[in-house]
């Protein structure tokens, strides 16, 4: 009898929303982070049939949270018009500093979790060595 292989069950997608990231948000699966934006279509568009529709638009796929946060900071600065280069730089620095604080906090938490995992692995290795003797 031939056994049919079932496709690998996909893990869940985690959504990360924060008012400070708006109008963007991040989704995370086991492979990547996706930067998305909620978009409302124009009801006067010729394909809309007179109705507006709100949907999630995927913008970028990145490999880690730091890259996602940095990309959002750039996107947020590119949304507005500026009357001078100084205004643009001031806004960019403000958004970049805000995102950098998120990134630093995330990296610190991530380092702590990796440290705990490695510490537990080393404990288990030492336990196994002691049990063999």
N, CA, C and O of each residue as an XYZ file, in Angstrom:
532
protein
N       0.829     -1.171      0.000
C       0.000      0.000      0.000
C       0.882      1.246      0.000
O       1.861      1.312      0.744
N       0.551      2.211     -0.809
C       1.315      3.445     -0.927
C       0.795      4.459      0.087
O      -0.402      4.728      0.182
N       1.741      5.004      0.836
C       1.358      6.026      1.806
C       1.487      7.397      1.167
O       2.497      7.707      0.536
N       0.479      8.196      1.331
C       0.524      9.564      0.816
C       1.116     10.464      1.889
O       0.722     10.413      3.054
N       2.057     11.277      1.477
C       2.640     12.226      2.421
C       1.747     13.448      2.500
O       1.373     14.031      1.482
N       1.415     13.821      3.707
C       0.636     15.027      3.914
C       1.575     16.222      3.869
O       2.709     16.141      4.342
N       1.114     17.321      3.307
C       1.985     18.499      3.299
C       2.280     18.953      4.723
O       1.460     18.798      5.629
N       3.469     19.517      4.895
C       3.868     20.002      6.205
C       2.908     21.100      6.651
O       2.640     22.046      5.910
N       2.399     20.962      7.861
C       1.460     21.945      8.378
C       2.195     23.254      8.646
O       3.232     23.283      9.308
N       1.644     24.309      8.126
C       2.243     25.630      8.268
C       2.020     26.155      9.678
O       0.931     26.040     10.240
N       3.066     26.726     10.229
C       2.940     27.324     11.549
C       2.144     28.614     11.442
O       1.978     29.164     10.353
N       1.668     29.080     12.546
C       0.819     30.265     12.542
C       1.625     31.526     12.238
O       2.845     31.569     12.399
N       0.910     32.530     11.802
C       1.503     33.827     11.515
C       1.198     34.753     12.692
O       0.055     34.847     13.141
N       2.213     35.420     13.174
C       2.077     36.337     14.293
C       2.022     37.762     13.741
O       2.833     38.128     12.890
N       1.082     38.558     14.216
C       0.943     39.946     13.777
C       1.398     40.879     14.888
O       1.034     40.708     16.051
N       2.196     41.865     14.512
C       2.725     42.834     15.469
C       2.246     44.221     15.046
O       2.696     44.766     14.038
N       1.325     44.780     15.833
C       0.791     46.115     15.561
C       1.151     47.026     16.720
O       1.160     46.608     17.877
N       1.444     48.264     16.397
C       1.757     49.248     17.422
C       1.410     50.620     16.861
O       1.719     50.905     15.704
N       0.772     51.474     17.659
C       0.418     52.805     17.153
C       1.634     53.592     16.645
O       1.501     54.441     15.764
N       2.820     53.307     17.205
C       4.025     54.026     16.787
C       4.516     53.591     15.411
O       5.311     54.291     14.785
N       4.044     52.436     14.937
C       4.440     51.947     13.604
C       3.443     52.336     12.523
O       3.738     52.212     11.334
N       2.265     52.807     12.926
C       1.197     53.082     11.960
C       1.644     54.066     10.892
O       2.379     55.007     11.192
N       1.224     53.872      9.681
C       0.170     52.995      9.172
C       0.666     51.595      8.815
O      -0.038     50.839      8.145
N       1.872     51.246      9.260
C       2.455     49.951      8.924
C       2.308     48.982     10.087
O       2.047     49.391     11.219
N       2.476     47.701      9.801
C       2.549     46.676     10.828
C       3.373     45.529     10.295
O       3.704     45.487      9.110
N       3.705     44.598     11.171
C       4.612     43.502     10.815
C       3.913     42.183     11.067
O       3.231     42.016     12.078
N       4.082     41.243     10.144
C       3.671     39.869     10.401
C       4.927     39.010     10.381
O       5.891     39.301      9.674
N       4.891     37.952     11.168
C       6.059     37.085     11.316
C       5.608     35.642     11.163
O       4.635     35.217     11.786
N       6.317     34.893     10.335
C       6.088     33.454     10.262
C       7.420     32.758     10.534
O       8.373     33.408     10.962
N       7.503     31.457     10.297
C       8.735     30.751     10.641
C       9.893     31.064      9.703
O      11.026     30.668      9.979
N       9.633     31.773      8.589
C      10.681     32.054      7.616
C      11.109     33.516      7.559
O      12.290     33.798      7.359
N      10.174     34.452      7.731
C      10.524     35.856      7.537
C       9.550     36.793      8.240
O       8.535     36.377      8.800
N       9.896     38.052      8.186
C       9.050     39.133      8.677
C       8.522     39.865      7.443
O       9.264     40.091      6.487
N       7.248     40.233      7.465
C       6.647     40.946      6.348
C       6.145     42.295      6.834
O       5.419     42.385      7.825
N       6.540     43.335      6.125
C       6.049     44.684      6.438
C       4.803     44.894      5.594
O       4.828     44.746      4.372
N       3.717     45.240      6.268
C       2.435     45.407      5.583
C       1.838     46.767      5.908
O       2.240     47.446      6.852
N       0.862     47.136      5.088
C       0.148     48.381      5.283
C      -1.321     48.133      4.983
O      -1.660     47.439      4.025
N      -2.197     48.709      5.813
C      -3.630     48.642      5.519
C      -3.936     49.705      4.471
O      -3.585     50.874      4.632
N      -4.594     49.281      3.398
C      -4.904     50.180      2.289
C      -6.408     50.161      2.063
O      -7.032     49.100      2.060
N      -6.979     51.337      1.874
C      -8.392     51.430      1.524
C      -8.469     51.911      0.079
O      -7.964     52.981     -0.261
N      -9.103     51.114     -0.753
C      -9.206     51.483     -2.162
C     -10.163     52.650     -2.331
O     -11.016     52.905     -1.480
N     -10.009     53.338     -3.422
C     -10.831     54.506     -3.736
C     -12.130     54.037     -4.382
O     -12.103     53.297     -5.365
N     -13.264     54.464     -3.834
C     -14.559     54.026     -4.378
C     -14.830     54.618     -5.760
O     -15.710     54.133     -6.472
N     -14.086     55.660     -6.153
C     -14.300     56.244     -7.477
C     -13.397     55.627     -8.546
O     -13.467     56.005     -9.715
N     -12.549     54.677     -8.142
C     -11.684     54.002     -9.115
C     -12.539     53.196    -10.087
O     -13.560     52.635     -9.689
N     -12.137     53.129    -11.356
C     -12.967     52.491    -12.374
C     -13.190     50.994    -12.143
O     -14.147     50.436    -12.679
N     -12.338     50.333    -11.363
C     -12.528     48.903    -11.093
C     -13.265     48.627     -9.786
O     -13.518     47.466     -9.466
N     -13.610     49.646     -9.036
C     -14.142     49.459     -7.686
C     -15.632     49.130     -7.630
O     -16.116     48.697     -6.584
N     -16.362     49.317     -8.704
C     -17.811     49.098     -8.739
C     -18.523     49.947     -7.678
O     -19.551     49.543     -7.135
N     -17.962     51.127     -7.393
C     -18.596     52.066     -6.473
C     -18.397     51.773     -5.007
O     -18.972     52.462     -4.165
N     -17.594     50.763     -4.668
C     -17.373     50.417     -3.263
C     -15.895     50.540     -2.934
O     -15.033     50.217     -3.751
N     -15.616     51.008     -1.731
C     -14.228     51.017     -1.284
C     -13.973     49.732     -0.498
O     -14.888     49.162      0.097
N     -12.753     49.300     -0.504
C     -12.398     48.040      0.131
C     -11.092     48.244      0.907
O     -10.170     48.893      0.413
N     -11.016     47.700      2.100
C      -9.795     47.772      2.898
C      -9.120     46.409      2.882
O      -9.764     45.381      3.091
N      -7.810     46.416      2.629
C      -7.068     45.166      2.555
C      -5.636     45.375      3.030
O      -5.163     46.507      3.134
N      -4.950     44.266      3.317
C      -3.547     44.300      3.726
C      -2.676     44.233      2.477
O      -2.855     43.355      1.633
N      -1.751     45.148      2.368
C      -0.828     45.158      1.242
C       0.566     44.809      1.756
O       1.115     45.528      2.591
N       1.133     43.730      1.272
C       2.497     43.352      1.648
C       3.478     44.246      0.903
O       3.390     44.391     -0.317
N       4.409     44.843      1.633
C       5.360     45.775      1.025
C       6.762     45.191      0.903
O       7.383     45.277     -0.156
N       7.261     44.595      1.989
C       8.627     44.070      2.002
C       8.699     42.803      2.835
O       7.942     42.616      3.788
N       9.630     41.936      2.450
C       9.940     40.732      3.205
C      11.383     40.846      3.668
O      12.283     41.064      2.857
N      11.604     40.700      4.969
C      12.955     40.811      5.527
C      13.200     39.625      6.460
O      12.269     38.926      6.860
N      14.473     39.416      6.795
C      14.813     38.217      7.556
C      14.790     38.383      9.067
O      14.760     37.389      9.792
N      14.805     39.643      9.568
C      14.773     39.787     11.018
C      14.027     41.051     11.434
O      13.737     41.925     10.617
N      13.729     41.120     12.711
C      12.931     42.220     13.253
C      13.645     43.560     13.117
O      13.004     44.567     12.816
N      14.956     43.592     13.332
C      15.712     44.831     13.198
C      15.584     45.422     11.807
O      15.388     46.629     11.660
N      15.692     44.582     10.784
C      15.541     45.058      9.409
C      14.131     45.592      9.167
O      13.954     46.600      8.484
N      13.138     44.919      9.725
C      11.748     45.363      9.557
C      11.545     46.736     10.182
O      10.938     47.613      9.567
N      12.044     46.930     11.392
C      11.880     48.212     12.069
C      12.627     49.332     11.343
O      12.120     50.448     11.232
N      13.825     49.035     10.850
C      14.585     50.048     10.106
C      13.879     50.427      8.804
O      13.851     51.598      8.427
N      13.315     49.440      8.126
C      12.608     49.724      6.873
C      11.371     50.580      7.139
O      11.076     51.496      6.372
N      10.651     50.289      8.218
C       9.466     51.089      8.564
C       9.865     52.531      8.852
O       9.146     53.459      8.482
N      11.009     52.727      9.513
C      11.441     54.108      9.792
C      11.684     54.856      8.484
O      11.335     56.031      8.374
N      12.268     54.203      7.511
C      12.498     54.845      6.214
C      11.177     55.114      5.502
O      10.994     56.177      4.908
N      10.260     54.160      5.561
C       8.958     54.341      4.911
C       8.187     55.501      5.529
O       7.556     56.285      4.820
N       8.241     55.605      6.850
C       7.516     56.685      7.531
C       8.058     58.057      7.126
O       7.291     59.010      6.989
N       9.362     58.161      6.937
C       9.955     59.435      6.523
C       9.643     59.752      5.061
O       9.602     60.923      4.684
N       9.427     58.753      4.252
C       9.146     58.966      2.829
C       7.685     59.308      2.553
O       7.325     59.577      1.408
N       6.840     59.301      3.580
C       5.410     59.533      3.373
C       5.050     61.005      3.203
O       4.085     61.329      2.510
N       5.811     61.894      3.825
C       5.452     63.307      3.843
C       6.328     64.114      2.902
O       7.396     63.669      2.482
N       5.852     65.313      2.582
C       6.655     66.281      1.852
C       7.293     67.219      2.872
O       6.713     67.499      3.921
N       8.486     67.697      2.555
C       9.212     68.577      3.458
C       9.578     69.861      2.723
O       9.848     69.844      1.522
N       9.584     70.965      3.447
C       9.898     72.259      2.852
C      11.390     72.559      2.850
O      11.846     73.484      2.178
N      12.141     71.774      3.601
C      13.595     71.979      3.615
C      14.278     70.657      3.957
O      13.677     69.727      4.494
N      15.539     70.625      3.624
C      16.340     69.449      3.949
C      16.460     69.296      5.458
O      16.480     68.176      5.969
N      16.540     70.407      6.170
C      16.632     70.366      7.633
C      15.391     69.712      8.247
O      15.501     68.925      9.186
N      14.211     70.042      7.712
C      12.973     69.435      8.209
C      12.989     67.922      7.996
O      12.605     67.153      8.877
N      13.444     67.510      6.805
C      13.503     66.082      6.502
C      14.468     65.368      7.446
O      14.137     64.325      8.011
N      15.655     65.934      7.612
C      16.671     65.303      8.470
C      16.194     65.234      9.913
O      16.394     64.222     10.586
N      15.565     66.299     10.392
C      15.034     66.309     11.762
C      13.998     65.198     11.941
O      14.046     64.454     12.921
N      13.066     65.086     11.001
C      12.031     64.049     11.088
C      12.637     62.660     10.984
O      12.249     61.751     11.718
N      13.591     62.495     10.070
C      14.225     61.192      9.893
C      14.951     60.766     11.162
O      14.849     59.615     11.585
N      15.682     61.696     11.766
C      16.396     61.380     13.009
C      15.420     60.996     14.115
O      15.670     60.062     14.878
N      14.312     61.719     14.196
C      13.308     61.431     15.237
C      12.755     60.018     15.062
O      12.698     59.243     16.017
N      12.351     59.690     13.843
C      11.790     58.363     13.573
C      12.868     57.298     13.737
O      12.613     56.250     14.330
N      14.066     57.551     13.222
C      15.155     56.571     13.321
C      15.523     56.298     14.780
O      15.756     55.149     15.156
N      15.576     57.354     15.607
C      15.885     57.165     17.035
C      14.804     56.353     17.727
O      15.093     55.499     18.565
N      13.560     56.627     17.371
C      12.445     55.892     17.966
C      12.533     54.409     17.583
O      12.407     53.532     18.437
N      12.746     54.147     16.322
C      12.852     52.761     15.848
C      14.099     52.100     16.424
O      14.060     50.920     16.775
N      15.200     52.834     16.527
C      16.426     52.272     17.089
C      16.216     51.832     18.527
O      16.764     50.815     18.953
N      15.421     52.594     19.282
C      15.152     52.196     20.667
C      14.368     50.882     20.698
O      14.603     50.046     21.571
N      13.432     50.688     19.746
C      12.700     49.417     19.659
C      13.669     48.293     19.317
O      13.630     47.216     19.913
N      14.546     48.564     18.340
C      15.499     47.554     17.882
C      16.442     47.153     19.008
O      16.695     45.967     19.219
N      16.962     48.140     19.731
C      17.867     47.849     20.845
C      17.171     47.003     21.905
O      17.742     46.041     22.419
N      15.942     47.368     22.226
C      15.188     46.618     23.226
C      14.946     45.182     22.756
O      15.116     44.232     23.520
N      14.547     45.037     21.484
C      14.311     43.702     20.925
C      15.596     42.869     20.944
O      15.576     41.703     21.338
N      16.715     43.472     20.517
C      17.982     42.746     20.481
C      18.422     42.311     21.872
O      18.963     41.218     22.037
N      18.197     43.152     22.866
C      18.565     42.799     24.230
C      17.748     41.602     24.722
O      18.287     40.679     25.333
N      16.463     41.630     24.452
C      15.586     40.510     24.842
C      16.006     39.247     24.106
O      16.074     38.167     24.695
N      16.289     39.389     22.808
C      16.693     38.240     21.987
C      18.004     37.635     22.500
O      18.133     36.414     22.582
N      18.977     38.488     22.846
C      20.253     37.997     23.384
C      20.034     37.228     24.677
O      20.641     36.178     24.894
N      19.162     37.756     25.539
C      18.886     37.088     26.810
C      18.273     35.717     26.583
O      18.619     34.760     27.276
N      17.362     35.613     25.613
C      16.728     34.314     25.369
C      17.729     33.325     24.782
O      17.680     32.139     25.109
N      18.636     33.787     23.919
C      19.665     32.904     23.359
C      20.613     32.458     24.466
O      21.000     31.291     24.518
N      20.991     33.379     25.351
C      21.879     33.055     26.458
C      21.259     31.974     27.339
O      21.937     31.029     27.743
N      19.963     32.118     27.637
C      19.280     31.120     28.475
C      19.257     29.762     27.787
O      19.486     28.741     28.434
N      18.984     29.735     26.478
C      18.959     28.470     25.735
C      20.323     27.802     25.773
O      20.421     26.604     26.035
N      21.386     28.576     25.511
C      22.742     28.017     25.518
C      23.139     27.538     26.905
O      23.800     26.508     27.041
N      22.745     28.272     27.927
C      23.052     27.888     29.295
C      22.386     26.551     29.628
O      22.999     25.682     30.249
N      21.115     26.393     29.206
C      20.398     25.140     29.450
C      21.013     23.990     28.671
O      21.086     22.874     29.186
N      21.458     24.233     27.438
C      22.108     23.185     26.642
C      23.381     22.720     27.331
O      23.643     21.520     27.417
N      24.174     23.670     27.823
C      25.426     23.324     28.497
C      25.161     22.540     29.774
O      25.899     21.607     30.091
N      24.111     22.910     30.515
C      23.744     22.163     31.723
C      23.419     20.717     31.368
O      23.882     19.786     32.027
N      22.608     20.537     30.308
C      22.212     19.190     29.894
C      23.412     18.381     29.422
O      23.484     17.184     29.698
N      24.362     19.004     28.714
C      25.564     18.296     28.268
C      26.373     17.827     29.473
O      26.835     16.687     29.521
N      26.539     18.727     30.448
C      27.306     18.372     31.643
C      26.614     17.262     32.428
O      27.278     16.377     32.968
N      25.282     17.305     32.495
C      24.524     16.253     33.183
C      24.749     14.909     32.507
O      24.975     13.899     33.173
N      24.685     14.903     31.171
C      24.863     13.667     30.416
C      26.272     13.118     30.598
O      26.443     11.904     30.711
N      27.293     13.986     30.631
C      28.663     13.538     30.827
C      28.816     12.916     32.224
O      29.470     11.884     32.380
N      28.217     13.544     33.221
C      28.305     13.025     34.585
C      27.586     11.692     34.710
O      28.038     10.824     35.457
N      26.484     11.506     34.002
C      25.741     10.263     34.046
C      26.490      9.116     33.370
O      26.315      7.953     33.734
N      27.347      9.459     32.358
C      28.103      8.444     31.651
C      29.235      7.913     32.517
O      29.644      6.760     32.376
N      29.742      8.755     33.414
C      30.877      8.354     34.260
C      30.398      7.576     35.398
O      31.196      7.144     36.230
